[in-house]
Amino acid sequence: MPKDEMDETDPMQFVGMGVPAGPGADEDMVRAVVEEFMLLGFDRNRLLGLFRNSFYAGTHRIWRERGEAYVTDLLDKVLAEWTPASVAKSDI
């Protein structure tokens, strides 16, 4: 079987699908993407590129529907939460 053809009997075949989501799902997705890629070493500009680039359908949809200001505000908020100054200190 050629590598580009889908084998419906292959249990390991990658399949993506959309699922209905409730209010706040966009914010949850932005947070998850920003945190994951930030931990992989992406800086702010590179993270923003994930939303501006139409290749990344999920993040690009949020950027198109909610706008650049929404994405950058949330991006900055998540990044600020992960800076050493904002990490809560325990009472040891």
N, CA, C and O atoms as CSV, one atom per row, in Angstrom:
chain,resi,resn,atom,element,x,y,z
A,1,MET,N,N,0.844,-1.179,0.000
A,1,MET,CA,C,0.000,0.000,0.000
A,1,MET,C,C,0.891,1.244,0.000
A,1,MET,O,O,1.805,1.353,0.818
A,2,PRO,N,N,0.629,2.176,-0.909
A,2,PRO,CA,C,1.408,3.422,-0.917
A,2,PRO,C,C,1.255,4.172,0.406
A,2,PRO,O,O,0.217,4.097,1.063
A,3,LYS,N,N,2.312,4.895,0.782
A,3,LYS,CA,C,2.316,5.550,2.093
A,3,LYS,C,C,1.268,6.634,2.250
A,3,LYS,O,O,0.907,6.954,3.383
A,4,ASP,N,N,0.765,7.212,1.180
A,4,ASP,CA,C,-0.203,8.297,1.268
A,4,ASP,C,C,-1.651,7.838,1.267
A,4,ASP,O,O,-2.565,8.659,1.352
A,5,GLU,N,N,-1.866,6.520,1.172
A,5,GLU,CA,C,-3.231,6.014,1.185
A,5,GLU,C,C,-3.601,5.559,2.590
A,5,GLU,O,O,-2.794,4.949,3.292
A,6,MET,N,N,-4.820,5.862,2.985
A,6,MET,CA,C,-5.282,5.488,4.307
A,6,MET,C,C,-5.737,4.039,4.321
A,6,MET,O,O,-6.434,3.590,3.411
A,7,ASP,N,N,-5.344,3.315,5.346
A,7,ASP,CA,C,-5.767,1.937,5.524
A,7,ASP,C,C,-6.790,1.914,6.649
A,7,ASP,O,O,-6.430,2.084,7.814
A,8,GLU,N,N,-8.055,1.706,6.319
A,8,GLU,CA,C,-9.121,1.759,7.311
A,8,GLU,C,C,-9.021,0.660,8.351
A,8,GLU,O,O,-9.660,0.753,9.399
A,9,THR,N,N,-8.244,-0.372,8.095
A,9,THR,CA,C,-8.099,-1.465,9.059
A,9,THR,C,C,-6.913,-1.260,9.998
A,9,THR,O,O,-6.719,-2.045,10.927
A,10,ASP,N,N,-6.125,-0.223,9.770
A,10,ASP,CA,C,-4.950,0.043,10.598
A,10,ASP,C,C,-5.381,0.750,11.887
A,10,ASP,O,O,-5.830,1.895,11.839
A,11,PRO,N,N,-5.249,0.077,13.044
A,11,PRO,CA,C,-5.674,0.706,14.299
A,11,PRO,C,C,-4.770,1.866,14.722
A,11,PRO,O,O,-5.149,2.644,15.597
A,12,MET,N,N,-3.592,1.998,14.124
A,12,MET,CA,C,-2.668,3.062,14.476
A,12,MET,C,C,-2.759,4.256,13.520
A,12,MET,O,O,-1.995,5.213,13.645
A,13,GLN,N,N,-3.686,4.198,12.575
A,13,GLN,CA,C,-3.854,5.289,11.618
A,13,GLN,C,C,-4.307,6.535,12.350
A,13,GLN,O,O,-5.279,6.499,13.105
A,14,PHE,N,N,-3.613,7.632,12.132
A,14,PHE,CA,C,-3.963,8.905,12.778
A,14,PHE,C,C,-5.221,9.468,12.157
A,14,PHE,O,O,-5.318,9.593,10.936
A,15,VAL,N,N,-6.183,9.808,12.996
A,15,VAL,CA,C,-7.432,10.388,12.529
A,15,VAL,C,C,-7.738,11.603,13.394
A,15,VAL,O,O,-7.762,11.503,14.620
A,16,GLY,N,N,-7.970,12.742,12.764
A,16,GLY,CA,C,-8.339,13.948,13.493
A,16,GLY,C,C,-9.784,14.283,13.231
A,16,GLY,O,O,-10.315,14.022,12.152
A,17,MET,N,N,-10.415,14.864,14.232
A,17,MET,CA,C,-11.804,15.258,14.055
A,17,MET,C,C,-12.133,16.392,15.007
A,17,MET,O,O,-11.519,16.543,16.063
A,18,GLY,N,N,-13.098,17.171,14.615
A,18,GLY,CA,C,-13.557,18.258,15.471
A,18,GLY,C,C,-14.590,17.748,16.455
A,18,GLY,O,O,-15.353,16.832,16.149
A,19,VAL,N,N,-14.613,18.337,17.622
A,19,VAL,CA,C,-15.614,17.985,18.620
A,19,VAL,C,C,-16.260,19.276,19.124
A,19,VAL,O,O,-15.605,20.315,19.200
A,20,PRO,N,N,-17.529,19.205,19.464
A,20,PRO,CA,C,-18.185,20.400,19.983
A,20,PRO,C,C,-17.549,20.817,21.317
A,20,PRO,O,O,-17.160,19.969,22.121
A,21,ALA,N,N,-17.453,22.094,21.532
A,21,ALA,CA,C,-16.865,22.594,22.771
A,21,ALA,C,C,-17.729,23.716,23.315
A,21,ALA,O,O,-18.437,24.398,22.574
A,22,GLY,N,N,-17.656,23.888,24.599
A,22,GLY,CA,C,-18.463,24.912,25.252
A,22,GLY,C,C,-17.754,26.247,25.339
A,22,GLY,O,O,-16.692,26.439,24.747
A,23,PRO,N,N,-18.345,27.161,26.074
A,23,PRO,CA,C,-17.739,28.482,26.267
A,23,PRO,C,C,-16.380,28.338,26.950
A,23,PRO,O,O,-16.204,27.492,27.827
A,24,GLY,N,N,-15.448,29.148,26.552
A,24,GLY,CA,C,-14.125,29.106,27.157
A,24,GLY,C,C,-13.166,28.141,26.481
A,24,GLY,O,O,-11.992,28.078,26.847
A,25,ALA,N,N,-13.644,27.396,25.507
A,25,ALA,CA,C,-12.785,26.416,24.843
A,25,ALA,C,C,-11.641,27.085,24.092
A,25,ALA,O,O,-10.527,26.561,24.068
A,26,ASP,N,N,-11.906,28.236,23.479
A,26,ASP,CA,C,-10.842,28.934,22.751
A,26,ASP,C,C,-9.733,29.356,23.709
A,26,ASP,O,O,-8.550,29.196,23.407
A,27,GLU,N,N,-10.113,29.889,24.855
A,27,GLU,CA,C,-9.104,30.315,25.825
A,27,GLU,C,C,-8.300,29.116,26.334
A,27,GLU,O,O,-7.082,29.199,26.487
A,28,ASP,N,N,-8.987,28.009,26.592
A,28,ASP,CA,C,-8.286,26.800,27.041
A,28,ASP,C,C,-7.295,26.318,25.988
A,28,ASP,O,O,-6.183,25.899,26.312
A,29,MET,N,N,-7.713,26.382,24.713
A,29,MET,CA,C,-6.834,25.935,23.638
A,29,MET,C,C,-5.612,26.840,23.520
A,29,MET,O,O,-4.487,26.358,23.383
A,30,VAL,N,N,-5.834,28.149,23.572
A,30,VAL,CA,C,-4.713,29.089,23.489
A,30,VAL,C,C,-3.737,28.822,24.626
A,30,VAL,O,O,-2.527,28.763,24.407
A,31,ARG,N,N,-4.255,28.659,25.840
A,31,ARG,CA,C,-3.388,28.395,26.991
A,31,ARG,C,C,-2.578,27.114,26.792
A,31,ARG,O,O,-1.372,27.091,27.037
A,32,ALA,N,N,-3.238,26.065,26.352
A,32,ALA,CA,C,-2.554,24.785,26.176
A,32,ALA,C,C,-1.458,24.878,25.115
A,32,ALA,O,O,-0.349,24.383,25.321
A,33,VAL,N,N,-1.762,25.504,23.994
A,33,VAL,CA,C,-0.784,25.646,22.910
A,33,VAL,C,C,0.394,26.499,23.361
A,33,VAL,O,O,1.550,26.132,23.146
A,34,VAL,N,N,0.102,27.637,23.986
A,34,VAL,CA,C,1.171,28.538,24.430
A,34,VAL,C,C,2.061,27.839,25.450
A,34,VAL,O,O,3.286,27.896,25.345
A,35,GLU,N,N,1.458,27.182,26.433
A,35,GLU,CA,C,2.259,26.503,27.461
A,35,GLU,C,C,3.110,25.392,26.859
A,35,GLU,O,O,4.292,25.271,27.181
A,36,GLU,N,N,2.520,24.585,25.994
A,36,GLU,CA,C,3.256,23.468,25.407
A,36,GLU,C,C,4.449,23.947,24.578
A,36,GLU,O,O,5.568,23.465,24.753
A,37,PHE,N,N,4.206,24.885,23.689
A,37,PHE,CA,C,5.285,25.329,22.811
A,37,PHE,C,C,6.282,26.232,23.525
A,37,PHE,O,O,7.454,26.273,23.150
A,38,MET,N,N,5.837,26.953,24.547
A,38,MET,CA,C,6.757,27.747,25.351
A,38,MET,C,C,7.754,26.814,26.056
A,38,MET,O,O,8.950,27.099,26.119
A,39,LEU,N,N,7.247,25.712,26.574
A,39,LEU,CA,C,8.119,24.743,27.237
A,39,LEU,C,C,9.073,24.063,26.261
A,39,LEU,O,O,10.099,23.516,26.666
A,40,LEU,N,N,8.733,24.098,24.986
A,40,LEU,CA,C,9.623,23.564,23.945
A,40,LEU,C,C,10.645,24.595,23.491
A,40,LEU,O,O,11.501,24.300,22.657
A,41,GLY,N,N,10.558,25.820,24.044
A,41,GLY,CA,C,11.548,26.842,23.734
A,41,GLY,C,C,11.110,27.924,22.780
A,41,GLY,O,O,11.929,28.749,22.374
A,42,PHE,N,N,9.836,27.949,22.405
A,42,PHE,CA,C,9.348,28.988,21.494
A,42,PHE,C,C,9.298,30.320,22.230
A,42,PHE,O,O,8.840,30.380,23.371
A,43,ASP,N,N,9.764,31.389,21.589
A,43,ASP,CA,C,9.640,32.725,22.176
A,43,ASP,C,C,8.297,33.326,21.757
A,43,ASP,O,O,7.530,32.699,21.026
A,44,ARG,N,N,8.022,34.535,22.222
A,44,ARG,CA,C,6.729,35.171,21.976
A,44,ARG,C,C,6.416,35.308,20.484
A,44,ARG,O,O,5.303,35.007,20.055
A,45,ASN,N,N,7.390,35.758,19.699
A,45,ASN,CA,C,7.149,35.942,18.257
A,45,ASN,C,C,6.872,34.623,17.559
A,45,ASN,O,O,6.012,34.540,16.682
A,46,ARG,N,N,7.595,33.609,17.949
A,46,ARG,CA,C,7.379,32.297,17.324
A,46,ARG,C,C,6.026,31.725,17.731
A,46,ARG,O,O,5.350,31.091,16.922
A,47,LEU,N,N,5.630,31.948,18.983
A,47,LEU,CA,C,4.308,31.505,19.433
A,47,LEU,C,C,3.213,32.213,18.652
A,47,LEU,O,O,2.251,31.583,18.213
A,48,LEU,N,N,3.358,33.503,18.480
A,48,LEU,CA,C,2.362,34.269,17.733
A,48,LEU,C,C,2.270,33.769,16.288
A,48,LEU,O,O,1.196,33.791,15.687
A,49,GLY,N,N,3.383,33.326,15.741
A,49,GLY,CA,C,3.392,32.773,14.390
A,49,GLY,C,C,2.504,31.550,14.238
A,49,GLY,O,O,1.975,31.298,13.155
A,50,LEU,N,N,2.332,30.778,15.325
A,50,LEU,CA,C,1.449,29.610,15.277
A,50,LEU,C,C,-0.001,30.024,15.057
A,50,LEU,O,O,-0.799,29.241,14.541
A,51,PHE,N,N,-0.342,31.236,15.443
A,51,PHE,CA,C,-1.705,31.730,15.275
A,51,PHE,C,C,-1.873,32.452,13.944
A,51,PHE,O,O,-2.947,32.392,13.345
A,52,ARG,N,N,-0.859,33.116,13.483
A,52,ARG,CA,C,-0.949,33.872,12.233
A,52,ARG,C,C,-0.863,32.978,10.997
A,52,ARG,O,O,-1.391,33.337,9.944
A,53,ASN,N,N,-0.221,31.843,11.103
A,53,ASN,CA,C,0.033,30.962,9.968
A,53,ASN,C,C,-1.174,30.054,9.727
A,53,ASN,O,O,-1.575,29.309,10.620
A,54,SER,N,N,-1.742,30.109,8.547
A,54,SER,CA,C,-2.937,29.314,8.224
A,54,SER,C,C,-2.657,27.815,8.182
A,54,SER,O,O,-3.599,27.023,8.163
A,55,PHE,N,N,-1.405,27.409,8.168
A,55,PHE,CA,C,-1.076,25.981,8.201
A,55,PHE,C,C,-1.583,25.344,9.492
A,55,PHE,O,O,-1.984,24.180,9.502
A,56,TYR,N,N,-1.563,26.117,10.586
A,56,TYR,CA,C,-2.019,25.620,11.887
A,56,TYR,C,C,-3.488,25.996,12.052
A,56,TYR,O,O,-3.816,27.044,12.610
A,57,ALA,N,N,-4.366,25.124,11.557
A,57,ALA,CA,C,-5.791,25.442,11.410
A,57,ALA,C,C,-6.469,25.848,12.715
A,57,ALA,O,O,-7.211,26.830,12.734
A,58,GLY,N,N,-6.237,25.130,13.788
A,58,GLY,CA,C,-6.924,25.420,15.041
A,58,GLY,C,C,-6.555,26.770,15.620
A,58,GLY,O,O,-7.427,27.561,15.979
A,59,THR,N,N,-5.268,27.029,15.709
A,59,THR,CA,C,-4.827,28.304,16.273
A,59,THR,C,C,-5.138,29.457,15.315
A,59,THR,O,O,-5.472,30.557,15.753
A,60,HIS,N,N,-5.029,29.206,14.025
A,60,HIS,CA,C,-5.311,30.261,13.047
A,60,HIS,C,C,-6.787,30.652,13.069
A,60,HIS,O,O,-7.123,31.821,12.881
A,61,ARG,N,N,-7.665,29.679,13.297
A,61,ARG,CA,C,-9.093,29.972,13.392
A,61,ARG,C,C,-9.352,30.946,14.542
A,61,ARG,O,O,-10.119,31.897,14.393
A,62,ILE,N,N,-8.721,30.709,15.672
A,62,ILE,CA,C,-8.899,31.604,16.822
A,62,ILE,C,C,-8.393,33.000,16.479
A,62,ILE,O,O,-9.043,33.994,16.799
A,63,TRP,N,N,-7.242,33.075,15.832
A,63,TRP,CA,C,-6.676,34.375,15.441
A,63,TRP,C,C,-7.621,35.123,14.492
A,63,TRP,O,O,-7.825,36.329,14.630
A,64,ARG,N,N,-8.199,34.384,13.518
A,64,ARG,CA,C,-9.129,35.008,12.557
A,64,ARG,C,C,-10.414,35.462,13.238
A,64,ARG,O,O,-10.882,36.575,13.001
A,65,GLU,N,N,-10.992,34.603,14.087
A,65,GLU,CA,C,-12.301,34.895,14.687
A,65,GLU,C,C,-12.212,35.882,15.852
A,65,GLU,O,O,-13.087,36.734,16.011
A,66,ARG,N,N,-11.175,35.772,16.653
A,66,ARG,CA,C,-11.074,36.602,17.863
A,66,ARG,C,C,-10.196,37.834,17.669
A,66,ARG,O,O,-10.343,38.827,18.382
A,67,GLY,N,N,-9.288,37.768,16.708
A,67,GLY,CA,C,-8.431,38.914,16.419
A,67,GLY,C,C,-7.075,38.845,17.103
A,67,GLY,O,O,-6.861,38.105,18.064
A,68,GLU,N,N,-6.184,39.643,16.568
A,68,GLU,CA,C,-4.796,39.696,17.056
A,68,GLU,C,C,-4.733,40.147,18.516
A,68,GLU,O,O,-3.950,39.604,19.295
A,69,ALA,N,N,-5.543,41.129,18.891
A,69,ALA,CA,C,-5.502,41.656,20.260
A,69,ALA,C,C,-5.864,40.579,21.276
A,69,ALA,O,O,-5.227,40.474,22.324
A,70,TYR,N,N,-6.886,39.777,20.971
A,70,TYR,CA,C,-7.287,38.693,21.878
A,70,TYR,C,C,-6.136,37.713,22.071
A,70,TYR,O,O,-5.804,37.336,23.195
A,71,VAL,N,N,-5.535,37.308,20.960
A,71,VAL,CA,C,-4.451,36.326,21.022
A,71,VAL,C,C,-3.248,36.895,21.768
A,71,VAL,O,O,-2.703,36.227,22.646
A,72,THR,N,N,-2.826,38.106,21.442
A,72,THR,CA,C,-1.639,38.666,22.094
A,72,THR,C,C,-1.880,38.924,23.577
A,72,THR,O,O,-0.980,38.715,24.390
A,73,ASP,N,N,-3.079,39.375,23.942
A,73,ASP,CA,C,-3.377,39.596,25.365
A,73,ASP,C,C,-3.299,38.288,26.149
A,73,ASP,O,O,-2.696,38.235,27.222
A,74,LEU,N,N,-3.901,37.250,25.617
A,74,LEU,CA,C,-3.883,35.962,26.307
A,74,LEU,C,C,-2.485,35.358,26.301
A,74,LEU,O,O,-2.053,34.770,27.293
A,75,LEU,N,N,-1.787,35.501,25.195
A,75,LEU,CA,C,-0.412,35.015,25.090
A,75,LEU,C,C,0.461,35.678,26.161
A,75,LEU,O,O,1.212,35.000,26.863
A,76,ASP,N,N,0.359,36.991,26.277
A,76,ASP,CA,C,1.146,37.716,27.273
A,76,ASP,C,C,0.767,37.311,28.694
A,76,ASP,O,O,1.628,37.213,29.568
A,77,LYS,N,N,-0.510,37.078,28.918
A,77,LYS,CA,C,-0.973,36.662,30.247
A,77,LYS,C,C,-0.379,35.302,30.626
A,77,LYS,O,O,0.112,35.120,31.740
A,78,VAL,N,N,-0.430,34.360,29.698
A,78,VAL,CA,C,0.116,33.021,29.977
A,78,VAL,C,C,1.630,33.095,30.180
A,78,VAL,O,O,2.162,32.474,31.100
A,79,LEU,N,N,2.313,33.837,29.339
A,79,LEU,CA,C,3.765,33.964,29.486
A,79,LEU,C,C,4.125,34.602,30.822
A,79,LEU,O,O,5.101,34.202,31.457
A,80,ALA,N,N,3.349,35.588,31.251
A,80,ALA,CA,C,3.611,36.239,32.539
A,80,ALA,C,C,3.422,35.267,33.701
A,80,ALA,O,O,4.143,35.329,34.697
A,81,GLU,N,N,2.455,34.380,33.566
A,81,GLU,CA,C,2.223,33.391,34.622
A,81,GLU,C,C,3.392,32.417,34.761
A,81,GLU,O,O,3.599,31.832,35.824
A,82,TRP,N,N,4.144,32.252,33.690
A,82,TRP,CA,C,5.250,31.297,33.693
A,82,TRP,C,C,6.601,31.935,33.989
A,82,TRP,O,O,7.614,31.236,34.017
A,83,THR,N,N,6.638,33.236,34.209
A,83,THR,CA,C,7.920,33.872,34.519
A,83,THR,C,C,8.271,33.590,35.973
A,83,THR,O,O,7.372,33.453,36.803
A,84,PRO,N,N,9.555,33.502,36.300
A,84,PRO,CA,C,9.963,33.180,37.668
A,84,PRO,C,C,9.393,34.141,38.712
A,84,PRO,O,O,9.113,33.719,39.834
A,85,ALA,N,N,9.215,35.408,38.379
A,85,ALA,CA,C,8.710,36.381,39.341
A,85,ALA,C,C,7.269,36.098,39.741
A,85,ALA,O,O,6.849,36.474,40.835
A,86,SER,N,N,6.501,35.436,38.868
A,86,SER,CA,C,5.102,35.206,39.168
A,86,SER,C,C,4.853,33.847,39.797
A,86,SER,O,O,3.718,33.531,40.155
A,87,VAL,N,N,5.891,33.041,39.936
A,87,VAL,CA,C,5.720,31.723,40.552
A,87,VAL,C,C,5.552,31.907,42.054
A,87,VAL,O,O,6.371,32.557,42.703
A,88,ALA,N,N,4.498,31.336,42.595
A,88,ALA,CA,C,4.231,31.485,44.022
A,88,ALA,C,C,5.316,30.782,44.831
A,88,ALA,O,O,5.732,29.672,44.501
A,89,LYS,N,N,5.754,31.424,45.863
A,89,LYS,CA,C,6.781,30.850,46.735
A,89,LYS,C,C,6.074,30.111,47.872
A,89,LYS,O,O,5.127,30.622,48.468
A,90,SER,N,N,6.549,28.906,48.158
A,90,SER,CA,C,5.925,28.126,49.230
A,90,SER,C,C,6.495,28.555,50.584
A,90,SER,O,O,7.592,29.108,50.667
A,91,ASP,N,N,5.748,28.297,51.607
A,91,ASP,CA,C,6.182,28.623,52.969
A,91,ASP,C,C,6.882,27.404,53.564
A,91,ASP,O,O,6.290,26.627,54.312
A,92,ILE,N,N,8.139,27.264,53.215
A,92,ILE,CA,C,8.915,26.108,53.716
A,92,ILE,C,C,9.671,26.503,54.951
A,92,ILE,O,O,10.383,25.682,55.528
